[in-house]
Amino acid sequence: QLWSESIDWVAGEQDIPSAGFRCTAKTRYRQPDQACTIYRDEHTENGVRVEFDEPQRAVTPGQSVVFYSGEVCLGGGVIHHTNAPEPDFI
């Protein structure tokens, strides 16, 4: 999961139902589209929580998440925080 506080919708404002909104997302350049569900984050004015269908590698606060519906870019925002475990460095 990841959270973003400010989403810029470039394809028009998205109405995110309480049950969530299905689309795909990318968190890294040239990453294949990843299936996910976007939920409104009630703790912020324009924030979302994103749950991916599969665990994601290297989701990093400060980087971008971009949402797609097929070939159409819906918008995106900066990743605020994630619940991904910290990497183990030896």
Stockholm file with secondary structure:
# STOCKHOLM 1.0

chainA/1-90         QLWSESIDWVAGEQDIPSAGFRCTAKTRYRQPDQACTIYRDEHTENGVRVEFDEPQRAVTPGQSVVFYSGEVCLGGGVIHHTNAPEPDFI
#=GR chainA/1-90 SS CEEEEEEEETTSCCCCCTTCEEEEEESSTTCCCEEEEEEECTTSSBCEEEEESSCCSCCCTTSEEEEEETTEEEEEEEEEEECCCCCCCC
#=GC SS_cons        CEEEEEEEETTSCCCCCTTCEEEEEESSTTCCCEEEEEEECTTSSBCEEEEESSCCSCCCTTSEEEEEETTEEEEEEEEEEECCCCCCCC
//
